[in-house]
Amino acid sequence: MKLLYKILGISVLCMLLSSVCGQAQTNIRGKVQDADTGEELIGAAVALVNIGGGTITNYAGEFLLSVETLPVTIRVSYTG
């Protein structure tokens, strides 16, 4: 599970670095998968740390967050 968080963190960091800084709204997209099996994690909680807000993953393990300022830290949790 720790590997999952590392992979997700690196993916989000890459997305944040590739976005244009002057935008009023930045979308962060990602996909949460089990590190061992590659299975999409449906209903995983994706939260914005220190900002508030968040979302849950859809049937394909995907999520979309809109933020106004960068950088942000996200936390993923899953029970199941």
C-alpha positions as CSV (number, residue, x, y, z in Angstrom):
1,M,0.0,0.0,0.0
2,K,2.9,2.4,0.7
3,L,4.1,1.8,-2.9
4,L,0.6,2.9,-4.1
5,Y,1.0,6.2,-2.3
6,K,4.5,6.7,-3.7
7,I,3.3,6.1,-7.2
8,L,0.3,8.3,-6.7
9,G,2.4,11.1,-5.2
10,I,4.9,11.0,-8.1
11,S,2.0,11.0,-10.6
12,V,0.4,14.0,-9.0
13,L,3.7,15.8,-8.7
14,C,4.3,15.3,-12.5
15,M,0.8,16.6,-13.2
16,L,1.4,19.7,-11.1
17,L,4.7,20.5,-12.6
18,S,3.3,20.3,-16.1
19,S,0.4,22.7,-15.5
20,V,0.5,26.4,-16.3
21,C,1.0,28.5,-13.1
22,G,-1.0,31.5,-14.3
23,Q,-4.3,29.8,-14.4
24,A,-7.1,30.7,-12.1
25,Q,-8.2,27.1,-11.7
26,T,-6.0,24.0,-11.9
27,N,-7.5,20.5,-12.4
28,I,-5.7,17.6,-10.9
29,R,-6.6,14.2,-12.4
30,G,-5.4,10.9,-11.3
31,K,-6.1,7.2,-11.0
32,V,-5.8,5.2,-7.8
33,Q,-4.7,1.5,-8.2
34,D,-3.6,-1.3,-5.9
35,A,0.2,-1.4,-6.1
36,D,0.3,-5.2,-6.0
37,T,-2.6,-6.1,-8.4
38,G,-3.1,-3.0,-10.5
39,E,-6.8,-3.2,-9.7
40,E,-8.6,0.2,-9.7
41,L,-9.7,1.2,-6.2
42,I,-13.4,2.3,-6.4
43,G,-14.5,4.7,-3.7
44,A,-11.0,5.7,-2.4
45,A,-11.1,9.0,-0.6
46,V,-8.8,11.7,-2.1
47,A,-8.4,14.7,0.2
48,L,-6.7,18.1,-0.1
49,V,-4.5,18.4,3.0
50,N,-4.5,21.8,4.8
51,I,-7.0,23.3,2.3
52,G,-10.1,21.2,2.9
53,G,-12.2,19.5,0.3
54,G,-11.7,16.4,-1.7
55,T,-13.5,13.7,-3.7
56,I,-13.8,10.0,-4.1
57,T,-12.7,7.8,-7.0
58,N,-15.2,6.6,-9.6
59,Y,-15.8,3.1,-11.0
60,A,-12.5,3.2,-12.9
61,G,-10.5,4.5,-9.9
62,E,-10.2,8.0,-11.4
63,F,-10.6,11.3,-9.6
64,L,-10.6,15.0,-10.5
65,L,-9.9,17.9,-8.2
66,S,-10.0,21.6,-8.9
67,V,-7.7,23.9,-6.9
68,E,-7.0,27.6,-7.1
69,T,-3.4,27.7,-5.9
70,L,-0.4,25.4,-6.2
71,P,1.4,23.4,-4.7
72,V,-1.1,21.2,-2.9
73,T,-0.7,18.0,-0.9
74,I,-3.3,15.2,-1.4
75,R,-3.9,12.2,0.8
76,V,-5.5,9.0,-0.4
77,S,-7.2,6.6,1.9
78,Y,-9.0,3.3,1.2
79,T,-10.7,0.8,3.4
80,G,-11.5,-2.5,1.9
